[in-house]
């Protein structure tokens, strides 16, 4: 078997992992929606969202970070399994760079959430 080829079982396993990551992403999005609703209620009472709200946003953002890290690892493994001479190498490299940027961006969002005391809804 060539370096670029994957078995059918490997491809199915990757799709199962992707499905799990999409489910985590959906859960995180639903958590953000629920937290937005809590913030709206606090605002309607004339209050200011507190640390609990911030922690909920941070938790949802951490779930998304996990998803992005898994995709980063997957894309890195894909790159290491492709020979440099392959036509797909540069495209896979771009996917890896995109994954790195997503992880960095999500870390910045979490940093912002951790240190901010103003809330204008979900940061994502």
N, CA, C and O atoms as CSV, one atom per row, in Angstrom:
chain,resi,resn,atom,element,x,y,z
A,1,UNK,N,N,0.840,-1.177,0.000
A,1,UNK,CA,C,0.000,0.000,0.000
A,1,UNK,C,C,0.886,1.243,0.000
A,1,UNK,O,O,1.876,1.311,0.728
A,2,UNK,N,N,0.523,2.215,-0.819
A,2,UNK,CA,C,1.292,3.454,-0.902
A,2,UNK,C,C,1.049,4.303,0.332
A,2,UNK,O,O,0.087,4.098,1.072
A,3,UNK,N,N,1.934,5.251,0.535
A,3,UNK,CA,C,1.835,6.132,1.696
A,3,UNK,C,C,0.550,6.947,1.680
A,3,UNK,O,O,0.024,7.256,2.749
A,4,UNK,N,N,0.025,7.306,0.517
A,4,UNK,CA,C,-1.151,8.162,0.392
A,4,UNK,C,C,-2.465,7.412,0.620
A,4,UNK,O,O,-3.501,8.044,0.825
A,5,UNK,N,N,-2.442,6.090,0.588
A,5,UNK,CA,C,-3.682,5.327,0.645
A,5,UNK,C,C,-4.096,5.041,2.086
A,5,UNK,O,O,-3.260,4.843,2.967
A,6,UNK,N,N,-5.420,5.026,2.301
A,6,UNK,CA,C,-5.990,4.664,3.592
A,6,UNK,C,C,-6.924,3.491,3.379
A,6,UNK,O,O,-7.518,3.331,2.313
A,7,UNK,N,N,-7.041,2.677,4.410
A,7,UNK,CA,C,-7.965,1.561,4.307
A,7,UNK,C,C,-9.388,2.085,4.467
A,7,UNK,O,O,-9.607,3.196,4.948
A,8,UNK,N,N,-10.335,1.274,4.060
A,8,UNK,CA,C,-11.737,1.640,4.192
A,8,UNK,C,C,-12.107,1.850,5.657
A,8,UNK,O,O,-12.859,2.767,5.987
A,9,UNK,N,N,-11.580,1.005,6.527
A,9,UNK,CA,C,-11.843,1.145,7.965
A,9,UNK,C,C,-11.309,2.473,8.504
A,9,UNK,O,O,-11.964,3.117,9.324
A,10,UNK,N,N,-10.125,2.882,8.048
A,10,UNK,CA,C,-9.557,4.165,8.480
A,10,UNK,C,C,-10.454,5.320,8.058
A,10,UNK,O,O,-10.690,6.247,8.833
A,11,UNK,N,N,-10.951,5.260,6.827
A,11,UNK,CA,C,-11.822,6.326,6.331
A,11,UNK,C,C,-13.125,6.396,7.137
A,11,UNK,O,O,-13.607,7.482,7.458
A,12,UNK,N,N,-13.681,5.238,7.455
A,12,UNK,CA,C,-14.917,5.197,8.240
A,12,UNK,C,C,-14.671,5.714,9.651
A,12,UNK,O,O,-15.499,6.446,10.194
A,13,UNK,N,N,-13.546,5.342,10.250
A,13,UNK,CA,C,-13.202,5.828,11.593
A,13,UNK,C,C,-13.063,7.346,11.604
A,13,UNK,O,O,-13.529,8.009,12.531
A,14,UNK,N,N,-12.424,7.893,10.580
A,14,UNK,CA,C,-12.288,9.353,10.490
A,14,UNK,C,C,-13.640,10.044,10.386
A,14,UNK,O,O,-13.854,11.095,10.989
A,15,UNK,N,N,-14.548,9.454,9.621
A,15,UNK,CA,C,-15.881,10.038,9.490
A,15,UNK,C,C,-16.644,9.969,10.811
A,15,UNK,O,O,-17.383,10.893,11.148
A,16,UNK,N,N,-16.470,8.885,11.556
A,16,UNK,CA,C,-17.109,8.782,12.867
A,16,UNK,C,C,-16.577,9.845,13.822
A,16,UNK,O,O,-17.343,10.436,14.583
A,17,UNK,N,N,-15.285,10.087,13.787
A,17,UNK,CA,C,-14.691,11.124,14.631
A,17,UNK,C,C,-15.204,12.499,14.206
A,17,UNK,O,O,-15.519,13.332,15.056
A,18,UNK,N,N,-15.289,12.738,12.916
A,18,UNK,CA,C,-15.825,14.014,12.428
A,18,UNK,C,C,-17.257,14.219,12.899
A,18,UNK,O,O,-17.626,15.319,13.310
A,19,UNK,N,N,-18.060,13.168,12.840
A,19,UNK,CA,C,-19.445,13.282,13.307
A,19,UNK,C,C,-19.498,13.667,14.779
A,19,UNK,O,O,-20.306,14.506,15.177
A,20,UNK,N,N,-18.646,13.059,15.580
A,20,UNK,CA,C,-18.585,13.395,17.002
A,20,UNK,C,C,-18.185,14.857,17.198
A,20,UNK,O,O,-18.733,15.538,18.064
A,21,UNK,N,N,-17.245,15.334,16.408
A,21,UNK,CA,C,-16.812,16.727,16.519
A,21,UNK,C,C,-17.934,17.687,16.123
A,21,UNK,O,O,-18.103,18.738,16.740
A,22,UNK,N,N,-18.695,17.323,15.100
A,22,UNK,CA,C,-19.819,18.169,14.699
A,22,UNK,C,C,-20.886,18.205,15.792
A,22,UNK,O,O,-21.503,19.243,16.029
A,23,UNK,N,N,-21.098,17.072,16.454
A,23,UNK,CA,C,-22.057,17.035,17.560
A,23,UNK,C,C,-21.578,17.948,18.688
A,23,UNK,O,O,-22.377,18.694,19.255
A,24,UNK,N,N,-20.295,17.901,19.019
A,24,UNK,CA,C,-19.750,18.799,20.040
A,24,UNK,C,C,-19.923,20.256,19.636
A,24,UNK,O,O,-20.247,21.100,20.472
A,25,UNK,N,N,-19.712,20.553,18.366
A,25,UNK,CA,C,-19.878,21.916,17.876
A,25,UNK,C,C,-21.338,22.369,18.012
A,25,UNK,O,O,-21.606,23.508,18.395
A,26,UNK,N,N,-22.265,21.484,17.699
A,26,UNK,CA,C,-23.686,21.799,17.826
A,26,UNK,C,C,-24.055,22.023,19.286
A,26,UNK,O,O,-24.780,22.966,19.605
A,27,UNK,N,N,-23.561,21.161,20.177
A,27,UNK,CA,C,-23.820,21.328,21.612
A,27,UNK,C,C,-23.290,22.677,22.083
A,27,UNK,O,O,-23.966,23.394,22.822
A,28,UNK,N,N,-22.096,23.014,21.657
A,28,UNK,CA,C,-21.516,24.307,22.033
A,28,UNK,C,C,-22.364,25.464,21.528
A,28,UNK,O,O,-22.577,26.441,22.246
A,29,UNK,N,N,-22.841,25.358,20.314
A,29,UNK,CA,C,-23.700,26.411,19.752
A,29,UNK,C,C,-24.999,26.533,20.539
A,29,UNK,O,O,-25.463,27.642,20.803
A,30,UNK,N,N,-25.583,25.409,20.913
A,30,UNK,CA,C,-26.812,25.436,21.713
A,30,UNK,C,C,-26.554,26.049,23.090
A,30,UNK,O,O,-27.394,26.785,23.610
A,31,UNK,N,N,-25.401,25.749,23.677
A,31,UNK,CA,C,-25.039,26.369,24.958
A,31,UNK,C,C,-24.916,27.882,24.817
A,31,UNK,O,O,-25.353,28.630,25.691
A,32,UNK,N,N,-24.323,28.327,23.719
A,32,UNK,CA,C,-24.215,29.764,23.478
A,32,UNK,C,C,-25.592,30.404,23.319
A,32,UNK,O,O,-25.826,31.498,23.833
A,33,UNK,N,N,-26.497,29.740,22.621
A,33,UNK,CA,C,-27.849,30.267,22.449
A,33,UNK,C,C,-28.546,30.359,23.805
A,33,UNK,O,O,-29.179,31.368,24.115
A,34,UNK,N,N,-28.431,29.312,24.605
A,34,UNK,CA,C,-29.050,29.318,25.934
A,34,UNK,C,C,-28.472,30.435,26.805
A,34,UNK,O,O,-29.211,31.119,27.514
A,35,UNK,N,N,-27.168,30.616,26.751
A,35,UNK,CA,C,-26.532,31.664,27.538
A,35,UNK,C,C,-26.959,33.045,27.046
A,35,UNK,O,O,-27.165,33.949,27.856
A,36,UNK,N,N,-27.092,33.218,25.742
A,36,UNK,CA,C,-27.599,34.488,25.206
A,36,UNK,C,C,-28.985,34.801,25.765
A,36,UNK,O,O,-29.281,35.948,26.099
A,37,UNK,N,N,-29.826,33.783,25.864
A,37,UNK,CA,C,-31.164,33.981,26.414
A,37,UNK,C,C,-31.098,34.411,27.881
A,37,UNK,O,O,-31.877,35.258,28.316
A,38,UNK,N,N,-30.176,33.832,28.636
A,38,UNK,CA,C,-29.992,34.240,30.035
A,38,UNK,C,C,-29.543,35.696,30.122
A,38,UNK,O,O,-30.010,36.448,30.977
A,39,UNK,N,N,-28.639,36.082,29.234
A,39,UNK,CA,C,-28.153,37.466,29.220
A,39,UNK,C,C,-29.302,38.417,28.894
A,39,UNK,O,O,-29.412,39.482,29.503
A,40,UNK,N,N,-30.161,38.046,27.940
A,40,UNK,CA,C,-31.307,38.888,27.602
A,40,UNK,C,C,-32.218,39.084,28.813
A,40,UNK,O,O,-32.716,40.187,29.039
A,41,UNK,N,N,-32.438,38.033,29.588
A,41,UNK,CA,C,-33.284,38.144,30.779
A,41,UNK,C,C,-32.653,39.063,31.815
A,41,UNK,O,O,-33.337,39.878,32.434
A,42,UNK,N,N,-31.344,38.926,31.999
A,42,UNK,CA,C,-30.648,39.791,32.955
A,42,UNK,C,C,-30.749,41.244,32.505
A,42,UNK,O,O,-31.018,42.125,33.322
A,43,UNK,N,N,-30.537,41.503,31.224
A,43,UNK,CA,C,-30.633,42.869,30.698
A,43,UNK,C,C,-32.046,43.425,30.848
A,43,UNK,O,O,-32.221,44.601,31.167
A,44,UNK,N,N,-33.058,42.583,30.618
A,44,UNK,CA,C,-34.446,43.070,30.707
A,44,UNK,C,C,-34.811,43.451,32.139
A,44,UNK,O,O,-35.712,44.263,32.349
A,45,UNK,N,N,-34.129,42.881,33.119
A,45,UNK,CA,C,-34.347,43.242,34.523
A,45,UNK,C,C,-33.464,44.411,34.936
A,45,UNK,O,O,-33.512,44.857,36.082
A,46,UNK,N,N,-32.655,44.911,33.997
A,46,UNK,CA,C,-31.784,46.042,34.295
A,46,UNK,C,C,-30.487,45.646,34.969
A,46,UNK,O,O,-29.777,46.499,35.502
A,47,UNK,N,N,-30.171,44.361,34.951
A,47,UNK,CA,C,-28.964,43.878,35.608
A,47,UNK,C,C,-27.782,43.802,34.667
A,47,UNK,O,O,-27.860,44.173,33.496
A,48,UNK,N,N,-26.700,43.317,35.209
A,48,UNK,CA,C,-25.473,43.125,34.439
A,48,UNK,C,C,-25.056,41.669,34.574
A,48,UNK,O,O,-24.922,41.170,35.691
A,49,UNK,N,N,-24.848,40.978,33.459
A,49,UNK,CA,C,-24.458,39.566,33.541
A,49,UNK,C,C,-23.194,39.391,34.373
A,49,UNK,O,O,-22.253,40.177,34.267
A,50,UNK,N,N,-23.187,38.378,35.181
A,50,UNK,CA,C,-22.067,38.161,36.084
A,50,UNK,C,C,-21.102,37.099,35.601
A,50,UNK,O,O,-21.064,36.731,34.427
A,51,UNK,N,N,-20.325,36.625,36.557
A,51,UNK,CA,C,-19.268,35.664,36.242
A,51,UNK,C,C,-19.829,34.332,35.768
A,51,UNK,O,O,-19.200,33.649,34.959
A,52,UNK,N,N,-21.006,33.952,36.263
A,52,UNK,CA,C,-21.603,32.685,35.832
A,52,UNK,C,C,-21.831,32.679,34.324
A,52,UNK,O,O,-21.561,31.685,33.650
A,53,UNK,N,N,-22.330,33.794,33.804
A,53,UNK,CA,C,-22.566,33.913,32.363
A,53,UNK,C,C,-21.238,33.807,31.619
A,53,UNK,O,O,-21.134,33.105,30.613
A,54,UNK,N,N,-20.239,34.501,32.117
A,54,UNK,CA,C,-18.922,34.457,31.474
A,54,UNK,C,C,-18.398,33.031,31.456
A,54,UNK,O,O,-17.859,32.584,30.443
A,55,UNK,N,N,-18.549,32.309,32.566
A,55,UNK,CA,C,-18.061,30.934,32.639
A,55,UNK,C,C,-18.795,30.025,31.660
A,55,UNK,O,O,-18.201,29.097,31.111
A,56,UNK,N,N,-20.072,30.285,31.438
A,56,UNK,CA,C,-20.818,29.484,30.459
A,56,UNK,C,C,-20.287,29.720,29.045
A,56,UNK,O,O,-20.145,28.778,28.266
A,57,UNK,N,N,-19.995,30.975,28.721
A,57,UNK,CA,C,-19.402,31.261,27.415
A,57,UNK,C,C,-18.023,30.618,27.285
A,57,UNK,O,O,-17.675,30.086,26.230
A,58,UNK,N,N,-17.247,30.669,28.358
A,58,UNK,CA,C,-15.909,30.064,28.319
A,58,UNK,C,C,-16.022,28.560,28.109
A,58,UNK,O,O,-15.273,27.989,27.316
A,59,UNK,N,N,-16.952,27.910,28.810
A,59,UNK,CA,C,-17.133,26.470,28.649
A,59,UNK,C,C,-17.500,26.118,27.206
A,59,UNK,O,O,-16.924,25.200,26.624
A,60,UNK,N,N,-18.454,26.846,26.635
A,60,UNK,CA,C,-18.851,26.592,25.247
A,60,UNK,C,C,-17.674,26.820,24.305
A,60,UNK,O,O,-17.496,26.075,23.341
A,61,UNK,N,N,-16.875,27.837,24.577
A,61,UNK,CA,C,-15.708,28.132,23.737
A,61,UNK,C,C,-14.640,27.053,23.874
A,61,UNK,O,O,-13.945,26.741,22.907
A,62,UNK,N,N,-14.508,26.486,25.064
A,62,UNK,CA,C,-13.552,25.392,25.255
A,62,UNK,C,C,-13.977,24.150,24.472
A,62,UNK,O,O,-13.130,23.440,23.930
A,63,UNK,N,N,-15.283,23.886,24.409
A,63,UNK,CA,C,-15.753,22.761,23.597
A,63,UNK,C,C,-15.372,22.961,22.130
A,63,UNK,O,O,-14.924,22.026,21.466
A,64,UNK,N,N,-15.550,24.168,21.639
A,64,UNK,CA,C,-15.187,24.456,20.254
A,64,UNK,C,C,-13.675,24.321,20.067
A,64,UNK,O,O,-13.219,23.838,19.031
A,65,UNK,N,N,-12.899,24.747,21.066
A,65,UNK,CA,C,-11.448,24.599,20.981
A,65,UNK,C,C,-11.054,23.130,20.863
A,65,UNK,O,O,-10.150,22.786,20.102
A,66,UNK,N,N,-11.728,22.268,21.612
A,66,UNK,CA,C,-11.449,20.827,21.516
A,66,UNK,C,C,-11.713,20.336,20.092
A,66,UNK,O,O,-10.922,19.575,19.535
A,67,UNK,N,N,-12.816,20.771,19.515
A,67,UNK,CA,C,-13.147,20.381,18.138
A,67,UNK,C,C,-12.038,20.832,17.189
A,67,UNK,O,O,-11.574,20.055,16.354
A,68,UNK,N,N,-11.616,22.094,17.323
A,68,UNK,CA,C,-10.581,22.610,16.436
A,68,UNK,C,C,-9.255,21.879,16.627
A,68,UNK,O,O,-8.534,21.651,15.656
A,69,UNK,N,N,-8.927,21.513,17.852
A,69,UNK,CA,C,-7.677,20.782,18.114
A,69,UNK,C,C,-7.734,19.396,17.480
A,69,UNK,O,O,-6.745,18.935,16.911
A,70,UNK,N,N,-8.878,18.733,17.575
A,70,UNK,CA,C,-9.006,17.409,16.943
A,70,UNK,C,C,-8.833,17.527,15.436
A,70,UNK,O,O,-8.150,16.706,14.824
A,71,UNK,N,N,-9.454,18.551,14.828
A,71,UNK,CA,C,-9.280,18.742,13.389
A,71,UNK,C,C,-7.828,19.093,13.052
A,71,UNK,O,O,-7.320,18.674,12.012
A,72,UNK,N,N,-7.166,19.845,13.904
A,72,UNK,CA,C,-5.750,20.169,13.703
A,72,UNK,C,C,-4.910,18.894,13.709
A,72,UNK,O,O,-4.058,18.703,12.841
A,73,UNK,N,N,-5.149,18.032,14.680
A,73,UNK,CA,C,-4.406,16.765,14.760
A,73,UNK,C,C,-4.682,15.909,13.529
A,73,UNK,O,O,-3.766,15.318,12.957
A,74,UNK,N,N,-5.949,15.847,13.125
A,74,UNK,CA,C,-6.297,15.062,11.937
A,74,UNK,C,C,-5.589,15.593,10.698
A,74,UNK,O,O,-5.048,14.823,9.903
A,75,UNK,N,N,-5.597,16.914,10.540
A,75,UNK,CA,C,-4.959,17.502,9.360
A,75,UNK,C,C,-3.445,17.323,9.397
A,75,UNK,O,O,-2.817,17.152,8.353
A,76,UNK,N,N,-2.853,17.362,10.593
A,76,UNK,CA,C,-1.411,17.110,10.700
A,76,UNK,C,C,-1.092,15.672,10.310
A,76,UNK,O,O,-0.137,15.415,9.576
A,77,UNK,N,N,-1.898,14.739,10.805
A,77,UNK,CA,C,-1.677,13.331,10.445
A,77,UNK,C,C,-1.851,13.115,8.946
A,77,UNK,O,O,-1.100,12.361,8.327
A,78,UNK,N,N,-2.850,13.785,8.368
A,78,UNK,CA,C,-3.036,13.669,6.908
A,78,UNK,C,C,-1.810,14.171,6.163
A,78,UNK,O,O,-1.378,13.565,5.182
A,79,UNK,N,N,-1.251,15.283,6.633
A,79,UNK,CA,C,-0.076,15.845,5.961
A,79,UNK,C,C,1.121,14.911,6.068
A,79,UNK,O,O,1.873,14.749,5.107
A,80,UNK,N,N,1.300,14.298,7.227
A,80,UNK,CA,C,2.455,13.402,7.392
A,80,UNK,C,C,2.293,12.108,6.610
A,80,UNK,O,O,3.272,11.401,6.371
A,81,UNK,N,N,1.056,11.789,6.206
A,81,UNK,CA,C,0.817,10.566,5.446
A,81,UNK,C,C,0.846,10.781,3.935
A,81,UNK,O,O,0.656,9.836,3.169
A,82,UNK,N,N,1.080,12.010,3.509
A,82,UNK,CA,C,1.117,12.316,2.079
A,82,UNK,C,C,2.559,12.636,1.692
A,82,UNK,O,O,3.243,13.394,2.380
A,83,UNK,N,N,3.004,12.062,0.603
A,83,UNK,CA,C,4.360,12.360,0.147
A,83,UNK,C,C,4.419,13.779,-0.405
A,83,UNK,O,O,3.436,14.284,-0.947
A,84,UNK,N,N,5.562,14.408,-0.265
A,84,UNK,CA,C,5.742,15.796,-0.723
A,84,UNK,C,C,5.532,15.936,-2.230
A,84,UNK,O,O,5.191,17.017,-2.710
A,85,UNK,N,N,5.729,14.873,-2.962
A,85,UNK,CA,C,5.573,14.920,-4.413
A,85,UNK,C,C,4.111,14.847,-4.841
A,85,UNK,O,O,3.802,15.093,-6.007
A,86,UNK,N,N,3.214,14.518,-3.931
A,86,UNK,CA,C,1.804,14.365,-4.258
A,86,UNK,C,C,1.184,15.722,-4.613
A,86,UNK,O,O,1.570,16.760,-4.077
A,87,UNK,N,N,0.216,15.681,-5.530
A,87,UNK,CA,C,-0.516,16.897,-5.895
A,87,UNK,C,C,-1.315,17.446,-4.711
A,87,UNK,O,O,-1.585,18.645,-4.643
A,88,UNK,N,N,-1.683,16.582,-3.798
A,88,UNK,CA,C,-2.521,16.973,-2.664
A,88,UNK,C,C,-1.724,17.562,-1.492
A,88,UNK,O,O,-2.315,18.057,-0.532
A,89,UNK,N,N,-0.415,17.512,-1.561
A,89,UNK,CA,C,0.401,17.951,-0.423
A,89,UNK,C,C,0.171,19.425,-0.085
A,89,UNK,O,O,-0.046,19.767,1.077
A,90,UNK,N,N,0.217,20.293,-1.085
A,90,UNK,CA,C,0.062,21.725,-0.799
A,90,UNK,C,C,-1.350,22.049,-0.319
A,90,UNK,O,O,-1.530,22.928,0.523
A,91,UNK,N,N,-2.348,21.351,-0.844
A,91,UNK,CA,C,-3.716,21.571,-0.374
A,91,UNK,C,C,-3.882,21.116,1.073
A,91,UNK,O,O,-4.561,21.772,1.862
A,92,UNK,N,N,-3.269,20.009,1.409
A,92,UNK,CA,C,-3.332,19.507,2.780
A,92,UNK,C,C,-2.567,20.429,3.717
A,92,UNK,O,O,-2.953,20.614,4.871
A,93,UNK,N,N,-1.488,21.003,3.221
A,93,UNK,CA,C,-0.737,21.986,3.997
A,93,UNK,C,C,-1.604,23.208,4.313
A,93,UNK,O,O,-1.559,23.743,5.421
A,94,UNK,N,N,-2.382,23.635,3.339
A,94,UNK,CA,C,-3.281,24.780,3.540
A,94,UNK,C,C,-4.339,24.435,4.588
A,94,UNK,O,O,-4.667,25.268,5.432
A,95,UNK,N,N,-4.871,23.222,4.539
A,95,UNK,CA,C,-5.839,22.798,5.557
A,95,UNK,C,C,-5.212,22.828,6.939
A,95,UNK,O,O,-5.852,23.248,7.902
A,96,UNK,N,N,-3.968,22.387,7.045
A,96,UNK,CA,C,-3.281,22.392,8.335
A,96,UNK,C,C,-3.092,23.822,8.833
A,96,UNK,O,O,-3.327,24.107,10.007
A,97,UNK,N,N,-2.673,24.710,7.957
A,97,UNK,CA,C,-2.482,26.118,8.343
A,97,UNK,C,C,-3.816,26.721,8.790
A,97,UNK,O,O,-3.864,27.455,9.777
A,98,UNK,N,N,-4.882,26.418,8.077
A,98,UNK,CA,C,-6.205,26.898,8.472
A,98,UNK,C,C,-6.597,26.388,9.847
A,98,UNK,O,O,-7.162,27.131,10.649
A,99,UNK,N,N,-6.301,25.127,10.123
A,99,UNK,CA,C,-6.603,24.551,11.432
A,99,UNK,C,C,-5.809,25.241,12.531
A,99,UNK,O,O,-6.331,25.501,13.615
A,100,UNK,N,N,-4.551,25.534,12.249
A,100,UNK,CA,C,-3.717,26.236,13.231
A,100,UNK,C,C,-4.300,27.609,13.524
A,100,UNK,O,O,-4.358,28.030,14.680
A,101,UNK,N,N,-4.731,28.308,12.478
A,101,UNK,CA,C,-5.315,29.640,12.668
A,101,UNK,C,C,-6.619,29.574,13.466
A,101,UNK,O,O,-6.885,30.450,14.289
A,102,UNK,N,N,-7.433,28.541,13.227
A,102,UNK,CA,C,-8.667,28.384,13.998
A,102,UNK,C,C,-8.362,28.169,15.485
A,102,UNK,O,O,-9.022,28.753,16.345
A,103,UNK,N,N,-7.372,27.340,15.784
A,103,UNK,CA,C,-7.004,27.091,17.182
A,103,UNK,C,C,-6.503,28.378,17.830
A,103,UNK,O,O,-6.884,28.700,18.956
A,104,UNK,N,N,-5.655,29.107,17.124
A,104,UNK,CA,C,-5.143,30.381,17.663
A,104,UNK,C,C,-6.291,31.360,17.889
A,104,UNK,O,O,-6.363,32.000,18.939
A,105,UNK,N,N,-7.184,31.481,16.918
A,105,UNK,CA,C,-8.317,32.388,17.050
A,105,UNK,C,C,-9.221,32.022,18.217
A,105,UNK,O,O,-9.683,32.898,18.948
A,106,UNK,N,N,-9.474,30.732,18.392
A,106,UNK,CA,C,-10.326,30.299,19.495
A,106,UNK,C,C,-9.651,30.556,20.842
A,106,UNK,O,O,-10.316,30.919,21.812
A,107,UNK,N,N,-8.345,30.370,20.901
A,107,UNK,CA,C,-7.613,30.693,22.134
A,107,UNK,C,C,-7.733,32.187,22.448
A,107,UNK,O,O,-7.856,32.569,23.612
A,108,UNK,N,N,-7.697,33.014,21.429
A,108,UNK,CA,C,-7.846,34.461,21.634
A,108,UNK,C,C,-9.245,34.802,22.144
A,108,UNK,O,O,-9.397,35.675,22.998
A,109,UNK,N,N,-10.257,34.125,21.630
A,109,UNK,CA,C,-11.625,34.346,22.104
A,109,UNK,C,C,-11.732,33.961,23.575
A,109,UNK,O,O,-12.331,34.688,24.368
A,110,UNK,N,N,-11.156,32.825,23.939
A,110,UNK,CA,C,-11.203,32.391,25.337
A,110,UNK,C,C,-10.462,33.383,26.222
A,110,UNK,O,O,-10.921,33.705,27.317
A,111,UNK,N,N,-9.334,33.861,25.758
A,111,UNK,CA,C,-8.584,34.881,26.510
A,111,UNK,C,C,-9.444,36.123,26.713
A,111,UNK,O,O,-9.517,36.660,27.819
A,112,UNK,N,N,-10.088,36.573,25.655
A,112,UNK,CA,C,-10.969,37.740,25.739
A,112,UNK,C,C,-12.080,37.504,26.772
A,112,UNK,O,O,-12.345,38.357,27.619
A,113,UNK,N,N,-12.723,36.334,26.688
A,113,UNK,CA,C,-13.813,36.029,27.617
A,113,UNK,C,C,-13.332,36.003,29.065
A,113,UNK,O,O,-14.032,36.448,29.974
A,114,UNK,N,N,-12.141,35.479,29.260
A,114,UNK,CA,C,-11.618,35.357,30.616
A,114,UNK,C,C,-11.365,36.725,31.240
A,114,UNK,O,O,-11.563,36.903,32.442
A,115,UNK,N,N,-10.935,37.676,30.446
A,115,UNK,CA,C,-10.538,38.978,30.991
A,115,UNK,C,C,-11.555,40.096,30.780
A,115,UNK,O,O,-11.347,41.206,31.271
A,116,UNK,N,N,-12.642,39.835,30.069
A,116,UNK,CA,C,-13.605,40.912,29.835
A,116,UNK,C,C,-14.624,40.974,30.963
A,116,UNK,O,O,-14.896,39.974,31.629
A,117,UNK,N,N,-15.175,42.148,31.165
A,117,UNK,CA,C,-16.273,42.277,32.112
A,117,UNK,C,C,-17.488,42.920,31.442
A,117,UNK,O,O,-18.440,43.323,32.110
A,118,UNK,N,N,-17.435,43.009,30.108
A,118,UNK,CA,C,-18.576,43.500,29.350
A,118,UNK,C,C,-19.099,42.363,28.488
A,118,UNK,O,O,-18.319,41.564,27.970
A,119,UNK,N,N,-20.399,42.288,28.335
A,119,UNK,CA,C,-21.013,41.204,27.587
A,119,UNK,C,C,-21.918,41.779,26.528
A,119,UNK,O,O,-22.821,42.560,26.829
A,120,UNK,N,N,-21.685,41.403,25.305
A,120,UNK,CA,C,-22.573,41.820,24.221
A,120,UNK,C,C,-23.080,40.600,23.478
A,120,UNK,O,O,-23.356,40.661,22.280
A,121,UNK,N,N,-23.198,39.512,24.181
A,121,UNK,CA,C,-23.636,38.277,23.555
A,121,UNK,C,C,-22.471,37.354,23.299
A,121,UNK,O,O,-21.334,37.643,23.672
A,122,UNK,N,N,-22.760,36.265,22.672
A,122,UNK,CA,C,-21.754,35.260,22.393
A,122,UNK,C,C,-20.607,35.840,21.554
A,122,UNK,O,O,-20.857,36.551,20.580
A,123,UNK,N,N,-19.370,35.548,21.916
A,123,UNK,CA,C,-18.237,36.089,21.172
A,123,UNK,C,C,-17.961,35.356,19.868
A,123,UNK,O,O,-17.107,35.782,19.090
A,124,UNK,N,N,-18.654,34.285,19.623
A,124,UNK,CA,C,-18.346,33.442,18.470
A,124,UNK,C,C,-19.191,33.840,17.292
A,124,UNK,O,O,-19.077,33.243,16.221
